[in-house]
Amino acid sequence: MLETKPSEAEPAVIAAVADYFKVLSEVSRLHILTCLKSGPMNVMEIAEATGLGQANLSKHLKVLTQAGILSRQPKGTSAYYEIADLMIFELCDLACDRISERILQQVESLKGIRGNTAGF
């Protein structure tokens, strides 16, 4: 794989990356991914685990499948969804770790401010 500087990246590649992050920017979709981390589930199981209505859930499953994040396997009268790209969890873990670090830094900053204003 060729490495390029961000300024050299093709506009189409940048747009594709932005679209990928748009798929992940929806809370319901992240909840679906979390449910599927333990293994394949059918629509009824995902609906029960997430509390999403079937129409809303179907919309999100379609978006995740079209993005290549999920795969859909028909089994009898049901369809089972599973994570097609396990790298998604590494990406989410990186984001969660960074957000946690930032929150801890903010808490420490607030403690420092609170300590400096204790005399008021």
C-alpha positions as CSV (number, residue, x, y, z in Angstrom):
1,M,0.0,0.0,0.0
2,L,1.4,3.4,-1.0
3,E,1.6,6.0,1.7
4,T,0.5,9.5,0.8
5,K,0.4,12.7,2.7
6,P,-3.1,13.9,3.5
7,S,-2.7,16.8,1.1
8,E,-1.9,14.3,-1.7
9,A,-5.0,12.1,-1.1
10,E,-7.4,11.8,-3.9
11,P,-10.7,13.8,-3.3
12,A,-12.6,10.6,-4.0
13,V,-10.7,8.8,-1.2
14,I,-11.3,11.6,1.2
15,A,-15.0,11.6,0.4
16,A,-15.2,7.8,0.9
17,V,-13.5,8.2,4.4
18,A,-16.0,10.9,5.3
19,D,-18.9,8.7,4.2
20,Y,-17.5,5.8,6.3
21,F,-17.4,8.1,9.4
22,K,-21.0,9.3,8.6
23,V,-22.1,5.7,8.9
24,L,-20.5,5.5,12.3
25,S,-21.8,8.9,13.5
26,E,-25.3,7.5,14.4
27,V,-25.8,6.3,18.0
28,S,-28.3,3.6,16.9
29,R,-25.7,2.1,14.5
30,L,-23.0,2.0,17.2
31,H,-25.5,0.3,19.5
32,I,-26.2,-2.3,16.8
33,L,-22.5,-2.9,16.4
34,T,-22.1,-3.4,20.1
35,C,-24.8,-6.0,20.2
36,L,-23.2,-7.9,17.3
37,K,-19.8,-7.9,19.0
38,S,-20.8,-11.2,20.7
39,G,-21.8,-12.9,17.4
40,P,-24.5,-13.0,14.7
41,M,-28.0,-12.1,15.5
42,N,-31.3,-12.0,13.6
43,V,-33.4,-8.9,13.3
44,M,-35.7,-9.8,16.2
45,E,-32.8,-10.4,18.5
46,I,-31.2,-7.1,17.5
47,A,-34.5,-5.2,17.9
48,E,-34.9,-6.7,21.4
49,A,-31.3,-5.9,22.4
50,T,-31.4,-2.3,21.1
51,G,-35.1,-1.3,21.6
52,L,-35.3,-0.1,18.0
53,G,-38.4,-0.5,16.0
54,Q,-38.3,-2.8,13.1
55,A,-38.5,-0.1,10.4
56,N,-35.8,2.0,12.0
57,L,-33.6,-1.0,12.6
58,S,-34.0,-2.2,9.0
59,K,-32.8,1.2,7.8
60,H,-29.7,1.1,10.0
61,L,-28.9,-2.5,9.1
62,K,-29.1,-1.6,5.4
63,V,-26.7,1.3,5.8
64,L,-24.2,-0.8,7.8
65,T,-24.4,-3.6,5.3
66,Q,-24.0,-1.3,2.3
67,A,-20.9,0.2,4.0
68,G,-19.4,-3.3,4.2
69,I,-19.4,-3.2,8.0
70,L,-22.0,-5.9,8.4
71,S,-22.9,-9.0,6.3
72,R,-26.3,-10.5,6.0
73,Q,-26.8,-14.3,5.9
74,P,-30.2,-15.7,5.2
75,K,-31.0,-18.8,7.4
76,G,-34.5,-20.3,6.9
77,T,-37.1,-17.6,7.4
78,S,-34.6,-15.2,9.2
79,A,-31.6,-13.2,8.2
80,Y,-28.6,-13.1,10.5
81,Y,-26.4,-10.1,10.6
82,E,-22.7,-10.2,11.7
83,I,-19.7,-8.0,11.7
84,A,-18.0,-8.3,8.3
85,D,-15.1,-6.0,9.2
86,L,-13.7,-6.7,12.6
87,M,-11.3,-3.8,12.3
88,I,-14.3,-1.6,13.2
89,F,-13.8,-2.6,16.9
90,E,-10.2,-1.4,16.8
91,L,-11.3,1.9,15.3
92,C,-14.0,2.3,18.0
93,D,-11.6,1.3,20.8
94,L,-9.2,4.0,19.6
95,A,-11.9,6.6,19.6
96,C,-13.2,5.5,23.0
97,D,-9.7,5.5,24.5
98,R,-9.0,9.0,23.2
99,I,-12.3,10.4,24.4
100,S,-11.8,8.8,27.8
101,E,-8.4,10.4,28.1
102,R,-9.8,13.8,27.1
103,I,-12.6,13.5,29.7
104,L,-10.1,12.6,32.4
105,Q,-7.9,15.6,31.5
106,Q,-11.0,17.9,31.7
107,V,-11.9,16.4,35.1
108,E,-8.4,17.1,36.4
109,S,-8.5,20.7,35.0
110,L,-11.8,21.3,36.7
111,K,-10.4,19.9,40.0
112,G,-7.6,22.4,39.7
113,I,-9.9,25.2,39.1
114,R,-12.1,24.2,42.0
115,G,-9.1,24.0,44.2
116,N,-8.0,27.5,43.2
117,T,-11.5,29.0,43.9
118,A,-11.9,27.3,47.3
119,G,-11.3,30.6,49.1
120,F,-14.3,32.4,47.6
